[in-house]
């Protein structure tokens, strides 16, 4: 089936370069992108936040049973508005 789609000039250039590099067609690149998007949607792919924690011993004693708003206020204390 033929259809017309508006694609940004820069994206189209990148897609054409990728097609040339892979020795395939622009059509194949576009179809694969659509397939991947549909497959991802069907899987219910969810973003997994990378673990960026650092070594430490948790909260300081003064914040152990405090509400998040109290911890946030202390973190931003003295920074002015």
C-alpha positions as CSV (number, residue, x, y, z in Angstrom):
1,X,0.0,0.0,0.0
2,X,1.3,3.5,-0.8
3,X,1.0,6.4,1.6
4,X,2.5,9.8,2.1
5,X,4.2,10.7,5.3
6,X,5.8,14.0,6.3
7,X,9.2,13.3,7.8
8,X,11.7,16.0,9.0
9,X,14.5,16.6,6.5
10,X,17.2,15.6,9.1
11,X,15.4,12.4,10.0
12,X,15.0,11.4,6.4
13,X,18.7,12.1,5.7
14,X,19.7,9.9,8.7
15,X,17.3,7.1,7.5
16,X,18.7,7.2,4.0
17,X,22.3,7.0,5.3
18,X,21.3,4.1,7.5
19,X,19.7,2.3,4.6
20,X,22.8,2.8,2.4
21,X,25.1,1.6,5.2
22,X,23.0,-1.5,5.6
23,X,22.6,-2.0,1.9
24,X,18.8,-2.0,2.1
25,X,16.0,0.3,1.1
26,X,14.5,3.3,2.9
27,X,11.2,1.3,2.8
28,X,12.8,-1.5,4.8
29,X,14.2,0.9,7.4
30,X,10.8,2.6,7.8
31,X,8.9,-0.7,8.1
32,X,11.4,-2.1,10.6
33,X,10.9,1.1,12.7
34,X,7.1,0.6,12.7
35,X,7.4,-3.1,13.5
36,X,9.7,-2.3,16.5
37,X,7.4,0.4,17.8
38,X,4.4,-2.0,17.6
39,X,6.3,-4.8,19.2
40,X,7.5,-2.6,22.0
41,X,3.9,-1.3,22.6
42,X,2.5,-4.9,22.7
43,X,5.2,-6.0,25.2
44,X,4.2,-3.1,27.4
45,X,7.9,-2.1,27.5
46,X,8.5,0.0,30.6
47,X,11.4,2.2,31.3
48,X,13.7,0.8,34.0
49,X,15.4,3.5,36.0
50,X,19.1,2.7,36.2
51,X,20.4,2.2,39.7
52,X,22.4,5.3,40.4
53,X,22.7,4.8,44.1
54,X,26.0,5.5,45.9
55,X,27.6,3.8,48.9
56,X,26.5,5.2,52.2
57,X,24.6,4.4,55.3
58,X,21.2,5.8,54.4
59,X,19.7,8.9,56.0
60,X,21.3,10.8,58.7
61,X,19.8,10.1,62.2
62,X,18.0,13.5,62.3
63,X,16.0,12.6,59.1
64,X,15.3,9.0,59.9
65,X,11.5,9.4,60.6
66,X,11.0,12.7,58.8
67,X,8.6,13.3,56.0
68,X,10.0,13.8,52.5
69,X,8.9,17.5,52.5
70,X,11.1,18.1,55.6
71,X,14.1,16.4,54.0
72,X,13.6,18.4,50.8
73,X,13.3,21.7,52.7
74,X,16.5,20.9,54.5
75,X,18.3,20.1,51.2
76,X,17.3,23.4,49.7
77,X,17.7,25.5,52.9
78,X,19.5,28.8,52.3
79,X,19.3,28.6,48.5
80,X,16.9,31.5,48.2
81,X,13.9,31.7,45.9
